[in-house]
Amino acid sequence: MELRTREMVTSMGLYALLTMVVYQIALSQAGSLFNPADIAAGLLWLAFVFTSMLGLNRSLVHEKDQGCMEALLLSPVDRPVIYFAKVIGNLAFLLVVEVLTIPVFAFLFLQGRERGFNGPLWLIPLVVVAASIGIAGVGTLLATMSVNTTGKDVILAVMFIPLMYPLLLAAVSATNAALLGGQAFPVSLVWQGLGIIAGYDAIMLLAAFGLYEFIVGA
């Protein structure tokens, strides 16, 4: 159904693109002394995180309303397999939205190397994919926990954002180094950030793997 209607991709994409436009409008009033390079990486990841929460909520609510989750739980499939299938689906939607968002981000914030963006920009997609795996893995588990609660949107945000902090810290640091480069932001910071992201992904996915059966059976 989602492949036919494209509801989630459309809503997530519009949200991310409008977020970028709002950022640009706000920063255009900051004056000539303000350098967008200082906060560009943070802006990009804020857009990704908030957009992912929108998509995660929508995907689980659709399944709940249509009874898809109950059908999956009745099927002869291991619960962790269901979890990883959901992670892959949410990751695919998130990556599509990010592919749409990054060119807009580049157009609005990265025009002209004279503005200070002199880093290895080709490493940014690698950082984005690695961090998106963690976002989808943690987000899928938490969305499953919160979908049956009152005020599911708030509950998801309260659980999701604190758990994202280590991942966001590493992703913003690595993206910042990939954007700015130079002696202050050597390429080694990108690889250091990627190492932290990979460790985070492994730990959180393994934890979710073990917890998912308990959560859906509760």
MARLUMNU-220794 format. One line per 10 residues: their letters; for each residue x, y, z of N, C-alpha, C. Coordinates in Angstrom, 1 decimal. Example, Ala and Ser with C-alpha at 12.3 -4.5 7.8 and 13.67 -1.06 7.14 Angstrom:
# MARLUMNU-220794
AS) 13.2 -5.7 7.8 12.3 -4.5 7.8 13.2 -3.3 7.8 ~ 12.8 -2.2 7.1 13.7 -1.1 7.1 12.9 0.0 7.9 .
# end
This chain:
# MARLUMNU-220794
MELRTREMVT) 0.8 -1.2 0.0 0.0 0.0 0.0 0.9 1.3 0.0 ~ 1.9 1.2 0.8 2.8 2.4 0.9 3.5 2.7 -0.4 ~ 3.8 1.6 -1.1 4.5 1.8 -2.4 3.5 2.4 -3.4 ~ 2.2 2.1 -3.3 1.3 2.7 -4.2 1.0 4.1 -3.9 ~ 0.7 4.4 -2.6 0.3 5.8 -2.3 1.4 6.7 -2.0 ~ 2.6 6.2 -1.6 3.7 7.0 -1.3 3.4 8.1 -0.2 ~ 2.5 7.8 0.6 2.1 8.8 1.6 3.2 9.1 2.6 ~ 3.9 8.1 3.0 5.0 8.4 4.0 6.1 9.2 3.4 ~ 6.6 8.7 2.2 7.7 9.4 1.6 7.3 10.9 1.3 ~ 6.1 11.1 0.8 5.6 12.4 0.5 5.6 13.3 1.7 .
SMGLYALLTM) 5.0 12.8 2.8 4.9 13.6 4.0 6.3 13.9 4.6 ~ 7.1 12.9 4.7 8.5 13.0 5.3 9.3 14.0 4.4 ~ 9.2 13.8 3.1 10.0 14.6 2.2 9.6 16.1 2.3 ~ 8.3 16.4 2.3 7.8 17.7 2.4 8.2 18.4 3.7 ~ 8.1 17.6 4.8 8.5 18.1 6.1 10.0 18.5 6.1 ~ 10.9 17.6 5.6 12.3 17.8 5.6 12.6 19.0 4.7 ~ 12.0 19.1 3.5 12.3 20.2 2.6 11.9 21.6 3.2 ~ 10.7 21.6 3.8 10.2 22.8 4.4 11.1 23.2 5.6 ~ 11.6 22.2 6.3 12.5 22.5 7.4 13.7 23.2 6.9 ~ 14.3 22.7 5.8 15.4 23.4 5.2 15.2 24.8 4.8 .
VVYQIALSQA) 14.0 25.0 4.2 13.6 26.4 3.8 13.5 27.3 5.0 ~ 12.9 26.8 6.1 12.7 27.6 7.3 14.1 28.0 7.8 ~ 15.0 27.0 7.9 16.4 27.3 8.3 17.0 28.4 7.5 ~ 16.9 28.3 6.2 17.5 29.3 5.3 16.9 30.7 5.5 ~ 15.6 30.8 5.7 14.9 32.0 5.9 15.4 32.6 7.2 ~ 15.5 31.8 8.3 15.9 32.3 9.6 17.4 32.8 9.6 ~ 18.2 32.0 8.9 19.7 32.3 8.9 19.9 33.5 8.0 ~ 19.1 33.8 7.0 19.3 34.9 6.1 19.2 36.2 6.8 ~ 18.5 36.2 8.0 18.4 37.4 8.8 19.4 37.6 9.9 ~ 20.4 36.7 9.8 21.4 36.7 10.9 22.5 37.7 10.7 .
GSLFNPADIA) 22.7 38.2 9.5 23.7 39.2 9.2 24.9 38.6 8.6 ~ 25.8 39.5 8.1 27.0 39.0 7.3 28.0 38.4 8.2 ~ 28.0 38.7 9.5 29.0 38.2 10.4 28.8 36.8 10.8 ~ 27.6 36.3 10.5 27.3 34.9 10.9 27.7 33.9 9.7 ~ 28.4 32.9 10.1 28.9 31.9 9.1 28.0 30.6 9.2 ~ 27.2 30.3 8.2 26.4 29.1 8.2 27.2 27.8 8.4 ~ 28.5 27.8 8.0 29.3 26.6 8.2 29.4 26.2 9.6 ~ 29.2 27.1 10.6 29.4 26.7 12.0 28.3 25.8 12.4 ~ 27.1 25.9 11.8 26.0 25.1 12.3 25.3 24.2 11.3 ~ 25.9 24.2 10.1 25.2 23.5 8.9 25.0 22.0 9.2 .
AGLLWLAFVF) 26.0 21.3 9.8 25.9 19.9 10.1 24.8 19.7 11.1 ~ 24.7 20.5 12.1 23.6 20.3 13.1 22.3 20.5 12.5 ~ 22.1 21.5 11.6 20.8 21.7 11.0 20.4 20.5 10.2 ~ 21.3 19.9 9.4 21.0 18.8 8.6 20.5 17.6 9.5 ~ 21.2 17.4 10.6 20.8 16.2 11.4 19.6 16.5 12.2 ~ 19.3 17.7 12.6 18.0 18.0 13.2 16.9 17.7 12.3 ~ 17.0 18.1 11.0 16.0 17.8 10.0 15.8 16.3 9.9 ~ 16.9 15.5 9.8 16.8 14.1 9.6 16.1 13.4 10.8 ~ 16.4 13.8 12.0 15.9 13.2 13.2 14.4 13.5 13.4 ~ 14.0 14.7 13.2 12.6 15.1 13.4 11.8 14.5 12.2 .
TSMLGLNRSL) 12.3 14.4 11.0 11.6 13.8 9.9 11.5 12.3 10.2 ~ 12.5 11.6 10.7 12.4 10.2 11.0 11.3 9.9 12.0 ~ 11.1 10.7 13.0 10.1 10.5 14.0 8.7 10.6 13.4 ~ 8.5 11.5 12.4 7.3 11.6 11.7 7.0 10.3 10.9 ~ 8.0 9.8 10.2 7.8 8.6 9.4 7.6 7.3 10.3 ~ 8.3 7.2 11.4 8.2 6.1 12.3 6.8 6.0 12.8 ~ 6.3 7.1 13.3 4.9 7.1 13.8 3.9 6.7 12.8 ~ 4.0 7.3 11.6 3.0 7.0 10.6 3.1 5.5 10.2 ~ 4.3 4.9 10.1 4.4 3.5 9.6 3.7 2.6 10.6 ~ 3.9 2.8 11.9 3.4 1.9 12.9 1.9 2.2 13.1 .
VHEKDQGCME) 1.4 3.4 13.0 0.0 3.7 13.1 -0.8 3.1 12.0 ~ -0.2 3.1 10.7 -0.9 2.5 9.6 -1.0 1.0 9.9 ~ 0.0 0.3 10.4 0.0 -1.1 10.6 -1.1 -1.4 11.7 ~ -1.1 -0.6 12.7 -2.1 -0.8 13.8 -3.5 -0.7 13.3 ~ -3.8 0.4 12.6 -5.1 0.6 12.1 -5.6 -0.5 11.1 ~ -4.7 -1.0 10.3 -5.1 -2.0 9.4 -5.0 -3.5 9.9 ~ -4.5 -3.6 11.1 -4.4 -5.0 11.6 -3.2 -5.8 11.1 ~ -2.2 -5.1 10.5 -1.1 -5.8 9.9 -0.2 -6.4 10.9 ~ 0.0 -5.7 12.1 0.9 -6.2 13.1 0.3 -7.5 13.7 ~ -1.0 -7.6 13.9 -1.6 -8.8 14.4 -1.4 -10.0 13.4 .
ALLLSPVDRP) -1.5 -9.7 12.1 -1.3 -10.7 11.1 0.1 -11.2 11.1 ~ 1.1 -10.3 11.3 2.5 -10.7 11.3 2.8 -11.5 12.5 ~ 2.2 -11.2 13.6 2.5 -12.0 14.8 1.9 -13.4 14.8 ~ 0.8 -13.5 14.0 0.2 -14.9 13.8 1.0 -15.7 12.8 ~ 1.8 -15.1 12.0 2.5 -15.8 10.9 3.7 -16.6 11.6 ~ 4.1 -17.7 10.9 5.2 -18.6 11.5 6.6 -18.0 11.2 ~ 6.8 -16.8 11.7 8.0 -16.1 11.4 8.6 -15.6 12.8 ~ 9.9 -15.8 13.0 10.5 -15.3 14.2 10.3 -13.8 14.4 ~ 10.1 -13.4 15.7 9.9 -12.0 15.9 11.1 -11.1 15.5 ~ 12.3 -11.6 15.8 13.5 -10.7 15.3 13.5 -10.5 13.8 .
VIYFAKVIGN) 13.0 -11.5 13.1 13.0 -11.4 11.6 12.0 -10.3 11.2 ~ 10.8 -10.2 11.9 9.9 -9.1 11.7 10.5 -7.8 12.0 ~ 11.2 -7.7 13.1 11.9 -6.5 13.5 12.9 -6.0 12.4 ~ 13.7 -6.9 12.0 14.7 -6.5 11.0 14.0 -6.1 9.6 ~ 12.9 -6.8 9.3 12.2 -6.4 8.1 11.6 -5.0 8.2 ~ 11.1 -4.6 9.4 10.6 -3.3 9.7 11.7 -2.3 9.6 ~ 12.9 -2.6 10.2 14.0 -1.7 10.2 14.5 -1.4 8.7 ~ 14.5 -2.5 7.9 14.9 -2.3 6.5 13.9 -1.4 5.8 ~ 12.6 -1.6 6.0 11.6 -0.8 5.4 11.7 0.7 5.8 ~ 11.8 0.9 7.1 11.9 2.3 7.6 13.2 2.9 7.1 .
LAFLLVVEVL) 14.3 2.2 7.1 15.6 2.7 6.6 15.5 3.1 5.1 ~ 14.8 2.3 4.4 14.6 2.6 2.9 13.9 3.9 2.8 ~ 12.8 4.1 3.5 12.0 5.4 3.4 12.9 6.6 3.9 ~ 13.6 6.4 4.9 14.5 7.4 5.5 15.6 7.8 4.5 ~ 16.2 6.8 3.8 17.3 7.1 2.9 16.7 7.9 1.7 ~ 15.5 7.5 1.2 14.9 8.2 0.1 14.7 9.7 0.4 ~ 14.2 9.9 1.6 14.0 11.3 2.0 15.3 12.0 2.2 ~ 16.3 11.4 2.7 17.6 12.0 2.8 18.2 12.3 1.4 ~ 18.0 11.4 0.5 18.5 11.7 -0.9 17.9 12.9 -1.5 ~ 16.6 13.1 -1.1 15.9 14.3 -1.6 16.3 15.6 -0.8 .
TIPVFAFLFL) 16.7 15.4 0.4 17.0 16.6 1.3 18.4 17.1 1.1 ~ 19.4 16.2 0.9 20.8 16.6 0.8 21.0 17.6 -0.3 ~ 20.5 17.4 -1.6 20.7 18.4 -2.6 20.1 19.8 -2.3 ~ 19.0 19.8 -1.6 18.4 21.1 -1.2 19.3 21.7 -0.1 ~ 19.8 20.9 0.8 20.7 21.4 1.8 22.0 22.0 1.2 ~ 22.5 21.2 0.2 23.7 21.7 -0.5 23.4 23.0 -1.3 ~ 22.3 23.1 -1.9 21.9 24.3 -2.6 21.8 25.5 -1.7 ~ 21.2 25.3 -0.6 20.9 26.4 0.3 22.1 26.8 1.2 ~ 22.9 25.8 1.6 24.0 26.1 2.5 25.4 25.9 2.1 ~ 25.6 25.2 1.0 27.0 24.8 0.6 27.4 25.5 -0.7 .
QGRERGFNGP) 26.7 26.5 -1.2 27.1 27.2 -2.4 28.4 28.0 -2.2 ~ 29.4 27.6 -3.0 30.6 28.4 -2.9 31.6 27.9 -1.9 ~ 32.7 27.5 -2.3 33.8 27.0 -1.3 34.3 28.2 -0.5 ~ 34.1 29.4 -1.0 34.6 30.5 -0.2 33.9 30.7 1.1 ~ 32.8 30.0 1.3 32.0 30.2 2.5 32.6 29.2 3.6 ~ 33.6 28.5 3.3 34.3 27.7 4.3 34.1 26.2 4.3 ~ 33.4 25.7 3.3 33.2 24.3 3.2 34.3 23.7 2.3 ~ 35.3 23.2 2.9 36.5 22.8 2.2 36.9 21.3 2.6 ~ 36.0 20.6 3.2 36.3 19.3 3.6 36.0 18.2 2.6 ~ 36.2 16.9 2.9 35.9 15.8 2.0 34.4 15.6 1.9 .
LWLIPLVVVA) 33.7 16.3 1.1 32.3 16.2 1.0 31.8 14.8 0.6 ~ 32.6 14.1 -0.1 32.2 12.8 -0.6 32.0 11.8 0.6 ~ 32.5 12.1 1.8 32.3 11.2 2.9 30.9 11.4 3.6 ~ 30.3 12.5 3.3 29.0 12.8 3.9 28.0 11.6 3.7 ~ 27.8 11.1 2.4 26.8 10.0 2.3 27.1 8.8 3.1 ~ 28.4 8.5 3.4 28.8 7.4 4.2 28.3 7.6 5.6 ~ 28.5 8.8 6.1 28.1 9.2 7.5 26.6 9.1 7.6 ~ 25.9 9.6 6.6 24.4 9.6 6.6 23.9 8.2 6.6 ~ 24.4 7.3 5.8 23.9 5.9 5.7 24.2 5.2 7.1 ~ 25.4 5.4 7.6 25.7 4.7 8.9 24.8 5.2 10.0 .
ASIGIAGVGT) 24.6 6.5 10.1 23.8 7.0 11.2 22.3 6.7 11.0 ~ 21.9 6.6 9.7 20.5 6.3 9.4 20.1 4.9 9.9 ~ 21.1 3.9 9.8 20.9 2.6 10.3 20.5 2.6 11.8 ~ 21.3 3.4 12.5 21.0 3.5 14.0 19.6 4.2 14.2 ~ 19.3 5.2 13.5 18.0 5.9 13.6 16.9 4.9 13.4 ~ 17.0 4.2 12.3 15.9 3.3 11.9 15.8 2.1 12.9 ~ 16.9 1.6 13.4 16.9 0.5 14.3 16.3 0.9 15.7 ~ 16.8 1.9 16.2 16.3 2.4 17.5 14.8 2.9 17.4 ~ 14.6 3.7 16.3 13.3 4.2 16.1 12.2 3.2 15.9 ~ 12.5 2.1 15.2 11.5 1.1 15.0 11.1 0.4 16.3 .
LLATMSVNTT) 12.1 0.1 17.1 11.8 -0.5 18.4 11.0 0.4 19.3 ~ 11.3 1.7 19.4 10.6 2.6 20.3 9.2 2.9 19.7 ~ 9.1 3.0 18.4 7.8 3.2 17.8 6.8 2.0 18.1 ~ 7.4 0.8 18.1 6.6 -0.4 18.4 6.1 -0.3 19.9 ~ 7.0 0.2 20.8 6.6 0.3 22.2 5.6 1.4 22.4 ~ 5.6 2.5 21.7 4.7 3.6 21.9 3.4 3.6 21.2 ~ 3.3 2.8 20.1 2.2 2.9 19.2 0.8 2.6 19.9 ~ 0.8 1.8 21.0 -0.4 1.5 21.7 -0.6 2.4 22.9 ~ 0.2 3.4 23.1 0.0 4.3 24.3 -0.8 5.5 23.9 ~ -1.3 6.2 24.9 -2.0 7.5 24.7 -0.9 8.5 24.6 .
GKDVILAVMF) -1.1 9.4 23.6 0.0 10.4 23.3 1.2 9.8 22.7 ~ 1.0 8.9 21.8 2.2 8.1 21.2 3.3 9.0 20.6 ~ 2.9 10.2 20.0 3.9 11.1 19.4 4.8 11.6 20.5 ~ 4.2 12.0 21.6 5.1 12.6 22.7 5.9 11.5 23.3 ~ 5.3 10.3 23.6 6.1 9.2 24.2 7.3 8.8 23.3 ~ 7.1 8.7 22.0 8.2 8.4 21.1 9.3 9.4 21.2 ~ 8.9 10.7 21.2 9.9 11.8 21.2 10.7 11.7 22.5 ~ 10.0 11.5 23.6 10.7 11.5 24.9 11.7 10.3 25.0 ~ 11.3 9.2 24.4 12.3 8.1 24.5 13.3 8.2 23.4 ~ 12.9 8.7 22.2 13.8 8.6 21.0 15.0 9.6 21.1 .
IPLMYPLLLA) 14.7 10.9 21.4 15.7 11.9 21.4 16.8 11.6 22.4 ~ 16.6 11.3 23.6 17.7 11.0 24.5 18.6 9.8 24.0 ~ 18.0 8.8 23.5 18.8 7.6 23.0 19.5 8.0 21.7 ~ 19.1 9.0 21.0 19.8 9.5 19.8 21.0 10.3 20.1 ~ 21.1 10.8 21.3 22.2 11.8 21.7 23.6 11.3 21.3 ~ 24.0 10.1 21.7 25.4 9.7 21.3 25.5 9.6 19.8 ~ 24.5 9.1 19.1 24.6 8.9 17.7 24.6 10.3 17.0 ~ 23.8 11.2 17.5 23.8 12.6 16.9 25.1 13.3 17.1 ~ 25.7 13.1 18.3 26.9 13.8 18.6 28.0 13.3 17.6 ~ 28.1 12.0 17.4 29.1 11.5 16.5 28.8 11.9 15.0 .
AVSATNAALL) 27.5 11.8 14.6 27.1 12.2 13.3 27.4 13.6 12.9 ~ 27.0 14.5 13.9 27.3 15.9 13.6 28.7 16.2 13.6 ~ 29.5 15.6 14.5 31.0 15.8 14.5 31.6 15.3 13.2 ~ 31.2 14.2 12.7 31.8 13.6 11.5 31.3 14.4 10.3 ~ 30.1 14.8 10.2 29.6 15.7 9.1 30.2 17.0 9.1 ~ 30.5 17.6 10.3 31.1 18.9 10.4 32.5 18.8 9.8 ~ 33.3 17.7 10.2 34.6 17.5 9.7 34.6 17.3 8.2 ~ 33.6 16.6 7.7 33.5 16.4 6.2 33.2 17.6 5.5 ~ 32.5 18.5 6.1 32.1 19.8 5.5 33.2 20.8 5.5 ~ 33.8 21.0 6.7 34.8 22.1 6.9 36.2 21.8 6.5 .
GGQAFPVSLV) 36.7 20.6 7.0 38.0 20.2 6.7 39.1 21.1 7.3 ~ 40.3 21.0 6.7 41.3 21.9 7.3 42.0 21.3 8.5 ~ 42.9 22.1 9.1 43.6 21.6 10.3 42.7 21.5 11.5 ~ 41.7 22.4 11.6 40.8 22.3 12.7 39.8 21.1 12.7 ~ 39.5 20.6 11.5 38.6 19.5 11.3 39.3 18.5 10.4 ~ 40.3 17.8 10.8 41.0 16.8 9.9 40.0 15.6 9.6 ~ 40.4 15.0 8.5 39.6 13.9 8.0 39.5 12.7 9.0 ~ 40.5 12.7 9.9 40.5 11.6 11.0 39.3 11.7 11.9 ~ 38.7 12.9 12.0 37.5 13.1 12.8 36.3 12.4 12.2 ~ 36.3 12.4 10.8 35.2 11.7 10.2 35.3 10.2 10.5 .
WQGLGIIAGY) 36.4 9.6 10.3 36.6 8.2 10.6 36.3 7.9 12.1 ~ 36.8 8.8 12.9 36.5 8.6 14.4 35.0 8.6 14.6 ~ 34.3 9.5 14.0 32.8 9.6 14.2 32.2 8.4 13.6 ~ 32.6 7.9 12.4 32.1 6.7 11.8 32.3 5.5 12.7 ~ 33.4 5.4 13.4 33.7 4.3 14.3 32.7 4.3 15.5 ~ 32.4 5.5 16.0 31.5 5.6 17.1 30.1 5.2 16.6 ~ 29.7 5.7 15.4 28.4 5.3 14.9 28.3 3.8 14.7 ~ 29.3 3.2 14.1 29.2 1.8 13.9 29.1 1.0 15.2 ~ 29.8 1.4 16.2 29.7 0.8 17.5 28.3 1.0 18.1 ~ 27.7 2.2 18.0 26.4 2.5 18.4 25.4 1.6 17.7 .
DAIMLLAAFG) 25.5 1.5 16.4 24.6 0.7 15.6 24.6 -0.8 16.0 ~ 25.8 -1.3 16.2 25.9 -2.7 16.6 25.3 -3.0 18.0 ~ 25.6 -2.1 18.9 25.1 -2.3 20.3 23.5 -2.2 20.3 ~ 23.0 -1.1 19.7 21.6 -0.9 19.8 20.8 -1.9 19.0 ~ 21.3 -2.3 17.8 20.6 -3.3 17.0 20.6 -4.7 17.7 ~ 21.7 -5.1 18.4 21.7 -6.3 19.1 20.7 -6.3 20.3 ~ 20.7 -5.1 21.0 19.8 -5.0 22.1 18.3 -5.0 21.7 ~ 18.0 -4.4 20.6 16.7 -4.4 20.0 16.3 -5.8 19.6 ~ 17.3 -6.5 19.0 17.1 -7.9 18.6 16.6 -8.8 19.7 ~ 17.2 -8.6 20.9 16.8 -9.4 22.0 15.6 -8.9 22.7 .
LYEFIVGA) 15.2 -7.6 22.6 14.1 -7.1 23.3 12.8 -7.1 22.5 ~ 12.9 -7.3 21.2 11.7 -7.1 20.3 10.6 -8.1 20.6 ~ 11.0 -9.4 20.8 10.0 -10.4 21.0 9.3 -10.2 22.4 ~ 10.0 -9.7 23.4 9.4 -9.4 24.6 8.4 -8.2 24.5 ~ 8.8 -7.2 23.7 7.9 -6.0 23.6 6.7 -6.3 22.8 ~ 6.7 -7.0 21.7 5.5 -7.3 20.9 4.6 -8.3 21.7 ~ 5.2 -9.1 22.6 4.4 -10.1 23.3 3.8 -9.5 24.6 ~ 4.2 -8.3 25.0 3.7 -7.7 26.2 2.3 -7.3 26.1 .
# end
